[in-house]
Amino acid sequence: SDVASRNPDLTEDFCTLHFGTYYLNGNRDWCLIWSYIVQRVDFRGKRLVDIGCAMGCAGVFALLEGAKSVLSLESDPTLLKAAGHLSAALGLTHHDFSTFDWPDFATGNEVLPKADIVSALSARFDQLPRWRVMGYLGSYPEILWQTSRPDEARRLLEERGYKVESLVETYMGRFLLYAVSR
């Protein structure tokens, strides 16, 4: 795709999605990942921030599960526009979209909004220093974090006072953690 040719780091974030008459082709099976999430997280009435949203699947599905609102953040404007189209095609409201800058995020200069749950499913998080990632994620009561380094992520979460409720392998050596503050 045009996005992948401009930024090859994004290709691992693309999800395969079969939803009604919609089909998106990608490297990850979104329905499998979502099945793990929805069994563990109660979105009803909560606000979600989805950092590095790619196609916006986490936000879309959270709204379908009763989330109060979603803010999807993405650095690539083409992906952000596509995420908006997916949300609109499903008739969803209370789904906002905004660009953000990964370099600012990596240096700690990005200010993130308040929410009940943060979604950090992008493979791009594995490219950042863990202490920086925790600097952001650690300000949210509930964390969804997909990583290739689950032991380190668990240790950092527990050091910050989180209880890791769930740790499951989703695909190709990547793990999904769900943690809540104590």
C-alpha positions as CSV (number, residue, x, y, z in Angstrom):
1,S,0.0,0.0,0.0
2,D,1.0,3.6,-0.3
3,V,1.3,3.9,3.5
4,A,3.6,0.9,3.7
5,S,5.9,2.2,1.0
6,R,6.2,5.5,2.8
7,N,6.8,4.0,6.3
8,P,7.7,0.3,6.3
9,D,7.6,0.2,10.2
10,L,3.8,0.4,9.9
11,T,3.3,-2.8,7.9
12,E,3.3,-5.0,11.0
13,D,0.4,-2.9,12.3
14,F,-2.0,-3.8,9.5
15,C,-4.7,-6.1,10.5
16,T,-6.8,-8.6,8.5
17,L,-10.4,-7.9,9.3
18,H,-13.6,-9.7,8.2
19,F,-16.6,-7.8,9.6
20,G,-19.9,-8.2,7.8
21,T,-19.3,-7.1,4.2
22,Y,-16.0,-5.4,5.1
23,Y,-12.7,-7.0,4.4
24,L,-9.2,-5.5,5.2
25,N,-6.1,-7.5,4.3
26,G,-3.2,-7.3,6.7
27,N,-0.5,-9.1,8.7
28,R,-2.4,-9.7,11.9
29,D,-5.8,-11.4,12.4
30,W,-7.7,-8.6,14.1
31,C,-10.7,-10.9,15.0
32,L,-8.3,-13.3,16.9
33,I,-6.7,-10.4,18.8
34,W,-10.1,-8.8,19.6
35,S,-11.4,-12.1,20.9
36,Y,-8.7,-12.0,23.5
37,I,-9.4,-8.4,24.4
38,V,-13.2,-8.6,24.6
39,Q,-13.0,-11.6,26.9
40,R,-11.0,-9.6,29.4
41,V,-11.9,-5.9,29.1
42,D,-15.2,-4.3,30.0
43,F,-15.5,-1.2,27.8
44,R,-19.0,-0.2,28.8
45,G,-19.1,3.5,29.7
46,K,-15.3,4.0,29.5
47,R,-13.2,6.3,27.5
48,L,-10.4,4.8,25.3
49,V,-7.3,6.3,23.9
50,D,-5.8,4.2,21.1
51,I,-2.2,5.3,20.4
52,G,-0.9,4.3,17.0
53,C,-4.4,3.2,15.9
54,A,-3.5,2.3,12.3
55,M,-6.9,1.4,10.8
56,G,-8.7,2.2,14.1
57,C,-10.0,-1.3,14.8
58,A,-9.5,-1.1,18.6
59,G,-11.6,2.1,18.8
60,V,-14.3,0.8,16.5
61,F,-14.7,-2.5,18.3
62,A,-14.5,-0.7,21.7
63,L,-17.4,1.5,20.7
64,L,-19.4,-1.5,19.5
65,E,-18.8,-3.0,23.0
66,G,-20.2,0.1,24.7
67,A,-17.3,2.4,25.2
68,K,-18.4,6.0,26.0
69,S,-15.9,7.6,23.7
70,V,-12.7,6.8,21.7
71,L,-9.8,9.0,20.6
72,S,-7.7,7.3,18.0
73,L,-4.2,8.7,17.5
74,E,-2.1,8.0,14.5
75,S,1.0,9.6,12.9
76,D,0.1,8.6,9.3
77,P,-2.6,10.9,7.9
78,T,-3.7,8.3,5.3
79,L,-4.2,5.6,8.0
80,L,-6.0,8.1,10.2
81,K,-8.4,9.0,7.3
82,A,-9.0,5.3,6.7
83,A,-9.8,4.7,10.4
84,G,-12.3,7.5,10.1
85,H,-13.9,5.9,7.1
86,L,-14.2,2.6,8.9
87,S,-15.9,4.2,11.9
88,A,-18.2,6.2,9.7
89,A,-19.1,3.2,7.6
90,L,-20.3,1.5,10.7
91,G,-22.3,4.5,11.8
92,L,-20.3,5.1,15.0
93,T,-20.4,8.3,16.9
94,H,-18.2,9.5,19.8
95,H,-15.1,8.4,17.8
96,D,-12.6,11.2,17.4
97,F,-9.3,11.1,15.4
98,S,-6.1,13.1,15.7
99,T,-2.6,13.0,14.4
100,F,0.3,12.8,16.7
101,D,4.0,12.7,16.3
102,W,5.9,9.4,17.1
103,P,9.2,11.4,17.4
104,D,7.6,13.7,20.0
105,F,6.1,10.6,21.7
106,A,9.5,8.9,21.8
107,T,11.1,12.0,23.4
108,G,8.3,12.5,25.9
109,N,7.0,15.7,24.4
110,E,3.6,14.4,23.4
111,V,0.8,15.2,25.8
112,L,-2.0,12.6,25.9
113,P,-5.6,13.1,27.0
114,K,-7.3,11.6,30.0
115,A,-9.1,8.3,29.5
116,D,-10.0,5.1,31.4
117,I,-8.2,2.7,29.1
118,V,-5.2,3.1,26.8
119,S,-4.6,0.8,23.9
120,A,-1.0,0.3,22.8
121,L,-1.3,-2.4,20.2
122,S,1.1,-0.9,17.6
123,A,4.4,-2.8,16.9
124,R,6.0,0.7,16.9
125,F,5.9,0.6,20.7
126,D,8.6,-2.1,20.7
127,Q,11.0,0.4,19.0
128,L,10.8,2.8,21.9
129,P,12.6,2.7,25.2
130,R,10.5,0.9,27.7
131,W,10.8,3.6,30.4
132,R,9.4,6.1,27.8
133,V,6.5,3.8,27.0
134,M,5.7,3.4,30.7
135,G,5.9,7.1,31.2
136,Y,2.8,7.4,29.0
137,L,1.0,4.2,29.6
138,G,1.5,4.4,33.4
139,S,-0.9,7.4,33.6
140,Y,-4.0,5.3,32.6
141,P,-6.0,3.0,35.0
142,E,-6.3,0.2,32.4
143,I,-3.7,-0.8,29.8
144,L,-3.8,-3.0,26.7
145,W,-0.3,-3.5,25.5
146,Q,0.9,-5.7,22.7
147,T,4.6,-6.4,22.8
148,S,7.3,-8.9,21.7
149,R,8.9,-8.5,25.2
150,P,6.2,-9.6,27.6
151,D,8.4,-10.4,30.6
152,E,10.0,-7.0,30.6
153,A,6.5,-5.3,30.1
154,R,5.0,-7.3,33.0
155,R,7.9,-6.4,35.3
156,L,7.6,-2.7,34.4
157,L,3.8,-2.7,34.9
158,E,4.1,-4.5,38.3
159,E,6.8,-2.0,39.4
160,R,4.3,0.8,38.6
161,G,1.6,-0.8,40.8
162,Y,-0.4,-2.6,38.0
163,K,-1.8,-6.0,38.3
164,V,-1.4,-7.9,35.0
165,E,-4.8,-9.6,34.6
166,S,-3.9,-11.4,31.4
167,L,-1.0,-12.3,29.2
168,V,-1.6,-14.2,26.0
169,E,0.4,-14.9,22.9
170,T,-1.5,-13.5,19.9
171,Y,0.7,-14.2,16.9
172,M,4.3,-14.5,15.8
173,G,5.9,-14.0,19.1
174,R,3.8,-11.0,20.1
175,F,1.9,-11.0,23.4
176,L,-1.1,-9.0,24.6
177,L,-1.1,-7.8,28.2
178,Y,-4.1,-6.4,30.0
179,A,-3.2,-4.6,33.2
180,V,-5.2,-2.6,35.8
181,S,-3.9,-0.2,38.4
182,R,-4.3,-1.4,42.0
